[in-house]
Amino acid sequence: MANLGYVGLGVMGGRMADRLISKGHTVTGYNRTRQKAQWLIDHGMKWADTPRAVAEASDAVFVMVTDSAALDAVMRGPDGILAGLGPSTSPGSGSGKLVIDMSTVSPAVSRALAAEVTARGAEMVDSPVSGSPATLEQGKLSMMVGGTRAAFERVKPLLDDIGPKVTHVGDQGLAVSMKIAMNLSLAVQMLAFSEGVLLAEKSGIDRKTAVEVFNNSVIASPMLQYRGPMVLDLPDEAWFTVTLMQKDVSLALEMGRRLTVPLPTTAVTNEFLTAARGAGLGDKDFAAVFHLLAQLSGVSA
């Protein structure tokens, strides 16, 4: 069993921390709002008042925050994770502490941060996840890892306790590149699915029936099977908000320009995400693009 830390206990991070606790690991956690982490404290998580205190108490620190600014806030400064890094104190844990960054940020930001972690005598991998709260709770979450092979071998047993599929995709920063490439497809799929459902509905087919047929057809994907029904009933708690999805789509468009890869459907989807935010749906799950398109189609969402 490992001595772990977790910084960023939101919808996904909190559930992953709870899964690690259930596997018998000691977990010390920090979240910007302690109240949102109280359920984890009740489940046995130790609380730390700063990210630095989490790093000092742990041999491996997981980080899952919303964007580059949030990552900078928990990593740097006198109370940041970097200030609490150094050699690991647990036998057999390796020469230095581990930072497992599960945030989705630009590859350049990830690589720059990894260099600072290395300068502190520790190691870092980027390890974003593919899935949702539903897939996590079903034990079907998959994870990608970017970093050295040695660091991957150290972190893999911990990630195996979160989900069944852990893949080393290459050097530092390539896992977040993979995640960004994946997320653009989620956004585009959701918009295309919304178009199909609305076309069927306006032709006279019941919306619930259309969703059922789509999700039992050749176009069905795991994402559409758990998010598609949200066009019938948008959840109060967003699994992944419009604002966060647009952050990832913007990262994809930036990568596309830099790597000279045209992303036409991503660009169109980005405009619908902007419109959804303009309509006050930024904090809703990104399935809310359906509700925006429904309004444009003269259909009640």
NORNOR-V463273 format. One record per pair of residues at least 12 apart in sequence whose ideal C-beta (glycine too) atoms are under 7 Angstrom apart, sorted by the first residue. I is the first residue (numbers start at 1). J is the second residue. D is the distance in Angstrom with one decimal. If there is no record, write none. Layout:
[[I & J & D] [I & J & D]]
This chain:
[[1 & 24 & 4.8] [1 & 25 & 5.3] [1 & 26 & 6.9] [2 & 25 & 5.1] [2 & 59 & 6.3] [2 & 60 & 6.2] [2 & 158 & 6.2] [3 & 26 & 5.1] [3 & 58 & 5.5] [3 & 59 & 4.9] [3 & 90 & 6.0] [4 & 20 & 5.9] [4 & 25 & 5.1] [4 & 26 & 6.6] [4 & 27 & 5.0] [4 & 58 & 5.5] [4 & 60 & 5.4] [4 & 62 & 6.8] [5 & 28 & 4.9] [5 & 29 & 7.0] [5 & 54 & 3.9] [5 & 55 & 6.2] [5 & 57 & 6.3] [5 & 58 & 3.3] [5 & 61 & 4.0] [5 & 62 & 6.8] [6 & 27 & 5.7] [6 & 29 & 4.6] [6 & 62 & 4.6] [7 & 30 & 5.0] [7 & 51 & 4.9] [7 & 54 & 5.5] [7 & 61 & 6.5] [7 & 63 & 4.9] [7 & 74 & 5.2] [7 & 81 & 6.6] [8 & 31 & 6.6] [8 & 63 & 5.8] [8 & 64 & 4.1] [8 & 65 & 4.3] [9 & 29 & 5.6] [9 & 31 & 4.0] [9 & 36 & 6.5] [9 & 37 & 4.5] [9 & 40 & 6.2] [10 & 64 & 6.9] [11 & 133 & 6.0] [11 & 237 & 6.9] [11 & 239 & 6.3] [12 & 64 & 6.3] [12 & 129 & 6.9] [12 & 133 & 6.6] [12 & 136 & 6.8] [13 & 64 & 3.8] [14 & 37 & 6.7] [14 & 40 & 6.0] [15 & 133 & 5.9] [15 & 136 & 5.3] [15 & 137 & 6.9] [16 & 136 & 6.8] [16 & 162 & 5.4] [17 & 29 & 5.8] [17 & 40 & 5.8] [17 & 45 & 6.4] [18 & 40 & 5.9] [18 & 43 & 5.8] [19 & 161 & 6.8] [19 & 162 & 5.5] [20 & 161 & 6.1] [20 & 162 & 6.9] [21 & 43 & 5.6] [21 & 44 & 5.4] [21 & 45 & 6.0] [23 & 161 & 4.3] [27 & 45 & 5.0] [27 & 46 & 6.9] [28 & 46 & 4.3] [28 & 48 & 5.2] [28 & 54 & 5.3] [28 & 57 & 4.5] [28 & 58 & 5.7] [29 & 45 & 4.9] [29 & 47 & 6.5] [29 & 48 & 6.8] [29 & 54 & 6.7] [30 & 48 & 4.9] [30 & 50 & 6.6] [30 & 51 & 5.4] [30 & 54 & 4.9] [34 & 47 & 7.0] [50 & 79 & 4.0] [51 & 74 & 4.4] [51 & 79 & 6.4] [51 & 80 & 5.5] [51 & 81 & 4.7] [52 & 79 & 4.8] [52 & 80 & 5.9] [52 & 81 & 6.5] [52 & 83 & 4.7] [52 & 84 & 4.0] [53 & 84 & 6.8] [54 & 81 & 7.0] [54 & 84 & 7.0] [55 & 81 & 4.5] [55 & 84 & 2.9] [55 & 85 & 5.5] [55 & 97 & 6.9] [56 & 84 & 4.1] [59 & 88 & 4.6] [59 & 90 & 4.8] [59 & 93 & 4.7] [59 & 97 & 5.8] [59 & 98 & 6.9] [60 & 97 & 6.7] [60 & 98 & 4.0] [60 & 100 & 6.2] [60 & 158 & 6.2] [61 & 81 & 5.9] [61 & 97 & 6.9] [61 & 99 & 5.3] [61 & 100 & 6.9] [62 & 100 & 4.8] [62 & 102 & 6.2] [63 & 81 & 6.9] [63 & 99 & 6.6] [63 & 101 & 4.8] [63 & 102 & 6.5] [63 & 103 & 6.1] [64 & 102 & 4.2] [64 & 103 & 5.8] [65 & 103 & 5.0] [66 & 244 & 6.3] [67 & 105 & 6.5] [67 & 247 & 5.6] [68 & 105 & 4.7] [68 & 106 & 6.7] [68 & 109 & 5.0] [71 & 103 & 5.2] [71 & 105 & 5.7] [75 & 113 & 6.3] [81 & 99 & 6.6] [82 & 116 & 6.0] [82 & 117 & 6.9] [82 & 120 & 6.0] [85 & 97 & 5.3] [85 & 117 & 6.5] [85 & 120 & 4.1] [85 & 121 & 6.9] [85 & 122 & 4.3] [86 & 120 & 6.4] [86 & 121 & 5.5] [86 & 122 & 6.9] [87 & 121 & 5.7] [94 & 154 & 5.4] [96 & 121 & 4.7] [96 & 122 & 4.1] [96 & 123 & 5.7] [97 & 122 & 4.3] [98 & 122 & 6.7] [98 & 123 & 5.5] [98 & 154 & 6.1] [98 & 155 & 6.1] [99 & 117 & 5.2] [99 & 122 & 6.2] [99 & 124 & 4.2] [100 & 125 & 5.8] [100 & 127 & 5.3] [100 & 155 & 5.7] [101 & 124 & 6.3] [101 & 126 & 5.2] [101 & 127 & 6.8] [102 & 127 & 5.4] [102 & 128 & 5.7] [102 & 129 & 6.1] [104 & 128 & 5.2] [104 & 176 & 6.0] [104 & 179 & 5.3] [104 & 180 & 6.7] [104 & 248 & 5.6] [105 & 176 & 6.3] [106 & 251 & 5.7] [107 & 173 & 3.7] [107 & 176 & 5.4] [107 & 177 & 5.0] [110 & 126 & 4.7] [110 & 172 & 6.5] [110 & 173 & 4.6] [110 & 176 & 5.2] [111 & 172 & 5.4] [111 & 173 & 4.5] [114 & 172 & 4.7] [123 & 151 & 4.6] [124 & 147 & 6.7] [125 & 145 & 5.2] [125 & 146 & 6.2] [125 & 147 & 3.5] [125 & 151 & 5.1] [125 & 152 & 6.6] [125 & 155 & 5.5] [126 & 146 & 4.4] [126 & 147 & 6.9] [126 & 172 & 6.4] [126 & 173 & 6.2] [126 & 175 & 4.5] [126 & 176 & 4.9] [127 & 143 & 5.4] [127 & 144 & 6.5] [127 & 145 & 4.8] [127 & 155 & 6.9] [127 & 159 & 6.6] [127 & 175 & 5.8] [128 & 144 & 6.2] [128 & 175 & 5.9] [128 & 176 & 5.7] [128 & 179 & 3.8] [129 & 141 & 5.6] [129 & 143 & 5.1] [130 & 142 & 4.7] [130 & 182 & 6.0] [132 & 226 & 5.9] [132 & 239 & 5.1] [133 & 239 & 5.6] [134 & 226 & 4.8] [139 & 163 & 6.8] [139 & 164 & 6.4] [140 & 163 & 6.8] [140 & 164 & 6.8] [141 & 162 & 6.1] [141 & 163 & 3.3] [142 & 163 & 5.8] [142 & 165 & 3.8] [143 & 159 & 5.1] [143 & 162 & 6.9] [143 & 163 & 5.9] [143 & 165 & 7.0] [143 & 166 & 5.0] [144 & 167 & 5.5] [144 & 169 & 5.0] [144 & 175 & 4.1] [144 & 178 & 5.0] [144 & 179 & 6.4] [145 & 166 & 6.4] [145 & 167 & 6.9] [145 & 168 & 5.1] [145 & 169 & 6.7] [145 & 175 & 5.5] [146 & 169 & 5.9] [146 & 170 & 6.1] [146 & 171 & 6.2] [146 & 172 & 5.2] [146 & 173 & 5.5] [146 & 174 & 4.2] [146 & 175 & 3.5] [146 & 176 & 6.7] [147 & 172 & 5.1] [149 & 168 & 6.8] [152 & 168 & 4.5] [177 & 255 & 7.0] [180 & 248 & 5.9] [180 & 251 & 4.9] [180 & 252 & 5.0] [180 & 255 & 6.2] [181 & 252 & 6.9] [183 & 245 & 7.0] [183 & 248 & 4.2] [184 & 249 & 5.8] [184 & 252 & 4.1] [184 & 263 & 6.7] [184 & 266 & 4.7] [186 & 223 & 5.5] [187 & 245 & 5.4] [187 & 249 & 5.4] [187 & 269 & 4.8] [187 & 273 & 6.9] [187 & 286 & 6.4] [188 & 265 & 4.7] [188 & 266 & 6.2] [188 & 269 & 5.1] [189 & 221 & 6.5] [189 & 223 & 6.3] [189 & 224 & 6.4] [190 & 227 & 6.6] [190 & 286 & 6.3] [190 & 287 & 6.0] [190 & 289 & 5.8] [191 & 269 & 5.0] [191 & 272 & 5.8] [191 & 289 & 5.4] [193 & 214 & 6.7] [193 & 224 & 5.7] [193 & 228 & 6.1] [194 & 231 & 6.7] [194 & 289 & 5.8] [194 & 290 & 3.9] [194 & 293 & 4.9] [195 & 293 & 6.8] [196 & 214 & 6.4] [197 & 210 & 5.0] [197 & 211 & 6.2] [197 & 214 & 6.8] [197 & 231 & 5.8] [197 & 290 & 6.9] [198 & 293 & 6.1] [198 & 294 & 6.1] [198 & 297 & 5.1] [198 & 299 & 6.1] [201 & 299 & 6.3] [202 & 297 & 6.4] [202 & 299 & 6.6] [207 & 231 & 6.9] [207 & 232 & 6.5] [208 & 232 & 5.9] [211 & 228 & 5.4] [211 & 229 & 6.1] [211 & 231 & 6.3] [211 & 232 & 6.3] [214 & 228 & 6.5] [215 & 228 & 5.4] [227 & 287 & 5.2] [230 & 285 & 6.0] [230 & 287 & 3.8] [231 & 287 & 6.4] [231 & 290 & 4.3] [234 & 284 & 6.1] [234 & 285 & 6.3] [234 & 287 & 6.4] [234 & 288 & 6.1] [234 & 291 & 6.7] [235 & 285 & 6.1] [238 & 283 & 6.4] [238 & 284 & 5.6] [238 & 285 & 4.0] [239 & 285 & 5.4] [240 & 285 & 6.3] [240 & 286 & 5.8] [241 & 282 & 6.5] [241 & 283 & 5.5] [241 & 284 & 6.6] [241 & 285 & 6.5] [241 & 286 & 6.6] [242 & 273 & 5.7] [242 & 276 & 4.8] [242 & 277 & 5.9] [242 & 281 & 5.4] [242 & 282 & 5.1] [242 & 284 & 5.9] [242 & 286 & 4.9] [242 & 288 & 5.7] [243 & 277 & 6.4] [243 & 282 & 4.4] [243 & 283 & 6.9] [245 & 273 & 6.2] [245 & 286 & 4.0] [246 & 270 & 6.6] [246 & 273 & 4.1] [246 & 274 & 7.0] [246 & 277 & 6.9] [249 & 266 & 6.0] [249 & 269 & 6.5] [249 & 270 & 4.9] [249 & 273 & 6.3] [250 & 270 & 7.0] [252 & 266 & 5.6] [253 & 266 & 6.1] [253 & 267 & 6.5] [253 & 270 & 6.4] [272 & 289 & 5.2] [272 & 292 & 6.4] [273 & 289 & 6.8] [275 & 292 & 5.7] [276 & 288 & 5.5] [276 & 289 & 5.6] [276 & 292 & 4.8] [279 & 292 & 5.7]]
